[in-house]
Amino acid sequence: MLTGKHLIDGAWVEGGTTFQTVAPATGQVLQQAVFDADEATVAKAAEAAERDFVAYSSKSAGERAAFLRAIADEIEARGAQLTETGSQETALPEARLNGERGRTTGQLRMFADWIEEGTCFDARIDRAMPDRQPLPRPDLRLTLRAIGPVGVFGASNFPLAFSTAGGDTASALAAGCPVIVKGHPAHAGTAEIVADAIRAAIEKTGMPTGTFGLVQGASIASGSALVKHPLIKAVGFTGSLRGGRALYDLAVSRPEPIPFYGELGSVNPTFLMPAALASRAEEIGKGWAQSLTMGVGQFCTNPGLVVVRDGKGVSEFVAAACEALGSVPAQTMLTAGIAKAYRSAVAERKASGKVDVKVAGTDAGDCDVAPVVFETTAAVYLQNPDLHDEVFGPAAVVVKCANEAEVAKVAATLEGQLTATFIMDDEDLGAVQPLLPIVERKAGRLIRNAYPTGVEVSHAMMHGGPYPASTDVRSTSVGTKAIERFLRPVSYQNFMQDMLPDAVKDGVKTPVLDNGKHA
């Protein structure tokens, strides 16, 4: 039975007013009363996290790894319940949710392995040189340490992999930081089930009860209270540019500014190169259309912009894409609010007179929407910055350029992106090479001959990019480098062995840079 309550200090508690959750596919009320956290509720969670910070961050890497693996086990034990509840709350198909659950547990186990291996703590030792002239050198040892309690915001489009026990939570817990998740109101039940899995893992492994908390919330006030609380030392966020920017401004304007790691959206440009289009335009059109409609276009890596030099294969690409999209029925978006925003943005572009509509299906119901493809010229695109904005959903703009110079101008005009894709043949290398240094400055992940939907969880993945794709171009929210967001460097000078963190003690087995050489 779902309670609609918050999980604070190991107990399910009430706090604040209440809101309802609704099934987007049917309009049925799923939960009559989910609590919307007020400042006092958030404060209790933050105080429990701060109280237990030292105890949790002092646990060995092996102990925290066991905790992460226990969370994964407990999530898997609730698999059927998560799939049923998640499908009702989000209208996502069961197969998608089952796959996302596997990704979530895989992330947790990956971080468990990573902290046990130890490279992520970047241990460095400069041993004392008492006889050095003109001055002796002290013994210096540096390693990365947990930053403090972390606030994490659940994402609307990934109720598991980017929410309660998703990548932000997994990486922060791995770093040694207690976490408070602000659950997304669209899937409060899913959040509660996952939070209960974490609670069970805390009990199983003997972690402090303040290590994890869940505060439910549908109001701006609940999220703002979490970001502004003085005991929160960093925030992870995945969501809209508008909402993320508002929270970022709160984070950096606090009396003690804190890091805000926001992933805020992207149009993920796809550059179609001439030789590739000339040889396989129909294949490219079908593949791109499939990527555009994956998850009803609600992936953060949705390819919403196509840049192409007009010529052989362009009309065939557009025709093939539109034919494929024309057979896609209206699909249910995550919430009625998201569907309404999509329809509004599409209608505004249709009425602007700046684009031609190449395909537009028929919407159905409050939450069901159809894909839309617009076409315009580079000249119009460059003169109208409103065409550069993301439309969250299965909508895209094809920009036709007269020559390579216009392609380069469009590339240079782009804001920061999560991804940028080149669809090319070997003969296109000469055309791609001058574009590459321009596009490299715009995106966190560059892709050749694949579509951006789908983000591999691995050591070499970068999921972030220049603003507005994210609020910190140096960090990723996916992959093992994500742990660095919640660690800070601390240097220890002339410390006794018993005073040092394990990572920089003499004789440690984890990777150490010792006097400039890998031990």
C-alpha positions in Angstrom: 0.0 0.0 0.0 1.3 3.4 -1.0 1.2 6.0 1.8 2.0 9.3 0.0 4.4 10.1 2.9 7.9 11.3 3.1 10.8 9.1 4.2 12.8 11.0 6.8 15.4 9.5 9.2 14.2 6.0 8.5 10.5 6.6 9.1 7.5 7.4 6.9 6.1 10.8 8.0 3.4 13.3 7.1 4.2 16.9 6.4 2.7 19.8 4.4 -0.5 19.9 2.3 -1.4 17.2 -0.2 -1.8 16.7 -3.9 -3.2 14.0 -6.2 -1.5 11.8 -8.8 -3.2 11.0 -12.0 -2.7 8.4 -14.7 -1.9 10.3 -18.0 -3.4 7.5 -20.2 -6.8 7.4 -18.5 -7.1 10.5 -16.2 -7.8 8.2 -13.3 -6.7 9.4 -9.9 -4.0 7.1 -8.6 -3.4 8.6 -5.2 -5.8 10.9 -3.5 -3.3 12.4 -1.1 0.4 12.7 -1.5 2.1 15.0 0.9 3.7 18.2 -0.5 6.8 19.0 1.7 6.9 22.3 3.4 10.0 24.0 4.8 9.8 22.3 8.2 9.6 18.8 6.5 12.6 19.6 4.3 14.5 20.9 7.3 14.0 17.6 9.2 15.4 15.6 6.3 18.4 18.0 6.0 19.1 17.9 9.7 19.1 14.1 9.7 21.4 14.0 6.7 23.8 16.4 8.4 23.7 14.6 11.7 24.8 11.4 10.0 27.2 12.8 7.4 30.4 12.1 9.3 29.2 8.6 10.2 28.3 7.7 6.6 31.2 9.4 4.9 33.6 7.6 7.2 32.4 4.2 6.1 35.0 2.4 4.0 34.6 2.2 0.3 33.8 -1.5 0.7 31.0 -0.8 3.2 29.4 1.8 0.9 29.8 -0.5 -2.1 27.9 -3.2 -0.2 25.2 -0.6 0.6 24.9 0.3 -3.1 24.6 -3.4 -4.1 22.0 -3.9 -1.4 19.9 -1.1 -2.9 20.1 -2.7 -6.3 19.0 -6.0 -4.8 16.1 -4.4 -3.0 14.9 -2.6 -6.2 15.0 -5.9 -8.1 12.9 -7.5 -5.4 10.2 -4.9 -6.0 10.5 -5.2 -9.8 6.9 -6.2 -10.6 5.4 -3.5 -8.3 7.7 -0.9 -9.8 6.7 -1.8 -13.3 3.0 -1.8 -12.6 3.0 1.5 -10.6 5.5 3.2 -13.0 3.4 2.3 -16.1 0.2 3.6 -14.5 1.9 6.9 -13.4 3.9 7.6 -16.6 2.2 5.7 -19.5 5.6 4.3 -20.3 5.4 0.7 -21.6 6.4 -2.2 -19.4 9.4 -3.2 -21.5 10.8 0.4 -21.2 10.4 0.4 -17.4 11.9 -3.1 -17.1 14.9 -1.9 -19.1 15.2 1.3 -17.1 15.1 -0.7 -13.9 18.1 -2.7 -15.1 19.9 0.5 -16.0 19.2 1.8 -12.5 20.5 -1.3 -10.7 23.4 -1.4 -13.1 24.5 2.1 -12.2 24.4 1.3 -8.5 26.6 -1.8 -9.0 28.9 0.1 -11.3 29.6 2.8 -8.7 30.1 0.0 -6.1 32.8 -1.5 -8.3 34.3 2.0 -9.0 34.8 3.1 -5.4 36.2 -0.3 -4.4 38.7 0.1 -7.3 39.6 3.5 -5.9 40.8 5.6 -8.9 37.9 8.0 -8.4 39.4 9.3 -5.2 42.5 10.7 -7.0 44.9 9.9 -4.2 48.2 11.8 -4.5 51.3 11.8 -2.2 54.3 14.1 -2.3 56.6 12.7 0.3 58.7 15.0 2.6 62.0 16.1 1.4 63.7 17.5 4.6 67.1 18.0 2.9 65.8 19.9 -0.2 67.4 23.3 -0.8 66.8 26.1 -0.4 63.7 24.9 1.6 62.6 21.5 2.8 59.3 20.1 1.4 56.7 18.9 3.9 54.8 15.6 3.5 51.7 16.4 1.4 48.8 14.0 0.7 45.7 14.8 -1.2 42.5 12.9 -1.9 38.9 13.6 -2.7 36.4 13.7 0.1 32.6 13.8 0.3 31.2 17.3 -0.1 28.2 17.0 2.4 24.5 16.3 2.2 23.2 16.4 -1.4 19.7 17.3 -2.8 18.5 15.4 -5.9 15.5 16.2 -8.0 13.6 13.3 -9.7 13.2 13.7 -13.4 9.8 13.5 -15.1 11.0 11.4 -18.1 13.0 8.7 -16.3 11.1 7.6 -13.1 13.9 5.2 -12.2 17.2 5.9 -13.9 17.2 9.7 -13.3 15.1 9.8 -10.2 15.0 8.4 -6.6 17.9 5.9 -6.9 19.1 7.2 -10.3 22.5 8.3 -11.4 22.7 11.5 -9.2 21.7 9.5 -6.1 24.0 6.6 -6.9 27.1 8.8 -7.5 26.4 10.9 -4.4 26.0 7.9 -2.1 29.1 6.4 -3.6 31.0 9.6 -2.8 30.0 9.3 0.8 27.2 12.0 0.7 23.8 11.5 2.4 21.1 12.2 -0.2 17.7 13.9 0.0 15.6 13.2 -3.1 12.8 15.6 -4.0 10.4 13.2 -5.7 8.8 14.2 -9.0 5.0 14.6 -8.5 4.2 12.7 -11.7 5.5 9.5 -10.3 5.2 9.8 -6.5 4.2 6.1 -6.1 7.3 4.9 -8.0 9.5 7.2 -5.9 8.0 5.8 -2.7 8.6 2.2 -3.7 12.3 2.9 -4.6 12.7 4.9 -1.4 11.4 1.9 0.6 14.1 -0.3 -1.2 16.8 2.2 -0.1 15.3 2.1 3.5 15.5 -1.7 3.5 19.1 -1.6 2.2 20.0 0.9 5.0 18.7 -1.5 7.6 20.3 -4.6 6.0 23.8 -2.9 5.8 23.7 -1.0 9.1 24.0 2.5 7.5 22.8 5.6 9.5 19.1 6.4 9.1 19.9 9.9 7.9 21.8 8.5 4.9 18.8 8.8 2.6 15.5 10.8 2.7 12.6 11.3 0.3 10.5 14.4 0.4 7.5 14.4 -1.9 6.4 17.6 -3.5 4.3 19.2 -6.3 4.9 22.8 -5.4 7.7 25.2 -6.3 8.1 25.9 -2.5 9.1 22.3 -1.8 11.9 22.3 -4.3 13.1 25.8 -3.4 13.2 24.8 0.3 15.6 22.0 -0.5 18.0 24.1 -2.6 18.0 27.0 0.0 18.5 24.9 3.1 21.9 25.8 4.5 22.8 22.1 5.3 22.6 21.1 1.6 26.0 21.3 0.0 25.2 20.4 -3.7 22.2 19.7 -5.9 21.6 17.4 -8.8 18.8 18.3 -11.2 17.4 16.9 -14.5 14.5 18.9 -16.0 13.4 22.0 -17.9 15.5 25.0 -18.6 13.1 27.3 -16.9 12.7 25.3 -13.7 16.4 24.4 -13.6 17.6 28.0 -14.1 15.3 29.2 -11.3 16.8 26.6 -8.9 20.3 27.4 -10.1 19.8 31.1 -9.3 18.7 30.1 -5.8 21.7 27.9 -5.3 24.3 30.5 -6.3 22.6 33.4 -4.5 22.5 31.7 -1.1 24.7 33.2 1.7 26.8 30.1 1.0 26.6 29.4 -2.7 26.6 25.7 -3.6 27.2 23.7 -6.8 24.1 23.1 -8.8 24.5 20.4 -11.4 21.5 20.9 -13.7 20.9 19.1 -17.0 18.4 21.4 -18.6 17.7 20.2 -22.2 19.0 20.2 -25.7 18.0 20.1 -29.4 20.8 17.7 -30.2 21.6 18.8 -33.7 22.1 16.1 -36.4 24.4 17.1 -39.3 23.6 15.2 -42.5 26.6 15.1 -44.8 26.2 15.2 -48.6 27.8 11.8 -49.6 25.8 10.0 -46.9 22.6 11.5 -48.1 23.3 10.8 -51.7 23.9 7.1 -51.0 21.4 6.3 -48.4 18.9 9.1 -47.8 15.9 6.8 -47.3 17.7 4.7 -44.7 18.8 7.8 -42.8 15.3 9.3 -42.9 13.8 6.2 -41.3 16.5 5.9 -38.7 16.2 9.5 -37.7 12.4 9.3 -37.4 12.6 6.3 -35.1 15.0 8.2 -32.8 12.7 11.3 -32.9 9.7 9.4 -31.6 11.5 7.1 -29.1 9.8 7.6 -25.8 7.3 10.1 -27.4 10.3 12.4 -28.0 10.8 12.8 -24.3 14.4 11.8 -24.1 16.8 14.6 -23.3 18.9 13.5 -26.3 16.0 13.7 -28.7 17.3 14.8 -32.2 15.2 17.9 -32.6 17.3 19.7 -35.2 18.6 18.5 -38.6 21.2 20.6 -40.4 21.7 19.7 -44.1 23.3 21.3 -47.2 20.6 21.4 -49.9 21.3 18.9 -52.7 21.0 15.3 -53.7 19.2 13.2 -51.3 17.7 15.9 -49.1 14.1 15.7 -50.5 14.4 11.9 -50.3 15.5 12.1 -46.7 12.6 14.4 -45.8 10.1 12.2 -47.7 11.3 9.0 -46.0 11.2 10.6 -42.5 7.8 12.0 -43.0 6.4 8.7 -44.3 7.8 6.9 -41.3 6.4 9.6 -38.9 3.1 9.7 -40.6 2.4 6.1 -39.6 3.2 6.8 -35.9 -0.1 7.1 -34.0 -0.6 9.7 -31.3 1.2 8.6 -28.1 0.7 9.4 -24.5 3.1 11.9 -22.9 4.2 11.8 -19.3 1.7 14.3 -18.0 -1.2 16.5 -19.2 1.0 19.6 -18.5 3.8 18.3 -20.7 1.4 17.5 -23.5 -0.2 20.9 -23.2 3.2 22.6 -23.4 4.1 20.5 -26.5 0.9 21.5 -28.3 1.4 25.1 -27.5 4.9 25.2 -28.8 3.9 23.4 -32.0 0.9 25.7 -32.6 3.2 28.8 -32.1 5.6 27.5 -34.7 2.9 26.7 -37.2 1.4 30.2 -36.8 4.8 31.9 -37.1 5.1 31.8 -40.8 8.8 31.0 -40.4 8.6 27.3 -41.1 6.9 24.9 -43.5 5.0 21.9 -41.9 6.3 18.7 -43.6 4.3 16.3 -41.4 1.9 16.7 -38.5 -0.3 13.9 -37.2 -3.5 14.3 -35.2 -3.4 14.6 -31.4 -5.9 12.6 -29.4 -6.9 13.1 -25.8 -5.4 15.3 -23.1 -2.0 13.6 -23.1 -1.7 11.9 -26.6 0.3 13.8 -29.2 1.6 13.2 -32.7 5.0 14.0 -34.2 5.6 17.1 -36.2 8.5 18.1 -38.6 9.1 21.6 -39.7 11.4 22.8 -42.5 13.1 26.2 -43.0 16.1 27.8 -44.6 19.4 28.7 -42.9 18.7 32.4 -43.5 15.4 32.2 -41.7 16.8 30.1 -38.9 19.7 32.4 -38.3 17.4 35.4 -38.0 15.0 33.8 -35.6 16.4 32.6 -32.3 13.0 31.4 -31.2 13.4 28.5 -33.7 16.5 27.4 -31.8 14.5 26.5 -28.6 13.8 22.9 -27.6 10.3 21.6 -28.1 10.0 18.8 -25.5 8.4 16.0 -27.5 8.5 14.4 -30.9 9.0 17.7 -32.9 12.0 18.7 -35.0 13.2 21.4 -37.4 15.0 20.6 -40.7 17.3 23.5 -41.6 18.3 23.6 -45.3 21.6 25.4 -46.0 22.6 26.7 -49.4 26.3 25.8 -49.0 28.9 24.7 -46.5 29.4 28.2 -45.3 25.8 28.4 -44.1 26.2 25.0 -42.4 29.1 26.4 -40.5 27.1 29.5 -39.6 24.3 27.4 -38.2 26.7 25.3 -36.2 28.4 28.5 -34.8 25.0 29.9 -33.7 24.0 26.8 -31.7 23.7 27.1 -27.9 25.2 24.4 -25.7 24.1 20.9 -26.4 24.2 17.4 -24.8 25.0 15.8 -28.1 25.8 16.6 -31.8 25.6 13.9 -34.5 27.4 13.5 -37.9 25.8 11.2 -40.3 28.5 10.7 -42.9 30.3 8.4 -45.4 34.1 8.3 -45.7 33.8 10.7 -48.6 32.4 13.3 -46.2 35.5 13.6 -44.1 36.7 16.8 -45.9 33.3 18.5 -45.2 33.2 17.4 -41.6 36.7 18.4 -40.6 36.2 22.2 -40.6 32.9 21.7 -38.8 34.3 19.5 -36.0 36.2 22.2 -34.0 33.0 24.4 -34.1 30.7 21.7 -33.0 33.1 20.3 -30.4 32.7 23.6 -28.5 28.9 23.2 -28.5 28.3 19.7 -27.2 29.4 17.3 -24.5 29.1 14.1 -26.7 29.9 13.9 -30.4 28.4 11.0 -32.4 29.2 9.5 -35.8 26.7 7.4 -37.7 24.4 6.7 -34.8 21.5 8.5 -33.2 21.8 10.2 -29.8 18.8 8.6 -28.0 20.3 6.2 -25.5 23.1 7.1 -23.1 25.6 4.3 -22.3 26.5 4.1 -18.6 30.3 3.7 -18.7 33.6 5.3 -17.8 33.9 7.3 -21.0 30.4 8.7 -21.2 29.8 12.5 -21.0 26.2 13.5 -20.4 26.3 17.3 -20.1 27.5 20.2 -22.2 27.9 23.9 -22.4 25.0 26.0 -21.0 22.0 25.6 -21.4 22.5 21.9 -21.9 23.9 21.9 -18.3 24.9 24.3 -15.7 28.5 23.0 -15.4 30.3 22.2 -18.6 33.0 20.3 -16.7 30.7 17.6 -15.3 28.6 14.6 -16.4 25.4 13.2 -14.9 26.0 9.7 -16.4 29.1 7.5 -16.1 31.7 7.1 -13.4 33.0 10.7 -13.7 29.6 11.7 -12.2 31.0 11.0 -8.7 33.4 13.9 -9.0 30.5 16.4 -8.6 30.1 15.3 -5.0 33.7 15.1 -4.0 36.2 17.9 -3.1 40.0 17.9 -2.8 41.5 18.0 0.6 45.3 18.1 1.2 46.9 16.8 4.5 50.3 18.3 5.5 52.6 16.5 7.9 49.8 14.2 9.2 50.5 11.0 11.2 49.4 7.8 9.5 46.5 7.2 11.9 45.2 10.7 11.1 45.0 10.2 7.3 42.1 8.9 5.2 42.7 5.3 4.1 43.2 6.4 0.4 46.5 8.2 1.2 48.0 6.0 4.0 51.3 4.2 3.3 50.8 0.8 1.8 47.3 1.3 0.6 46.1 -1.0 -2.2 44.0 1.6 -4.1 45.6 3.6 -6.9 48.0 6.4 -5.7 50.1 8.9 -7.5 53.2 8.7 -5.3 55.8 11.4 -5.9 54.5 11.9 -9.4 54.6 8.2 -10.2 51.7 5.7 -10.2 52.3 3.3 -7.3 
